Amino acid sequence: MAKLKLGPIVEDKPVKVTLELPASLHRDLVAYAAILGREAGNASADPIRLIVPMLERFMASDRGFAKARRDGQHQTSD
């Protein structure tokens, strides 16, 4: 069994964003989705749905970002 960093995908109110990915990154997302689905005992997850939790996990583990945010170096526009 693979030890993946990404767990189950949580539903949230979406904000639409359009972006282009390099083909190699898309292939990796498709492969990751297949492995994640197999680990969960389901069909392959939609690779596009992996982007948000991957970005969330990346930002949550970035200590420099967390420190800058705590120090008020960035104000959100929400």
Secondary structure, 3 states (H helix, E strand, C coil): CCCCCCCCCCCCCCCCCCCCCCHHHHHHHHHHHHHHHHHHCCCCCCHHHHHHHHHHHHHHCCHHHHHHHHCCCCCCCC
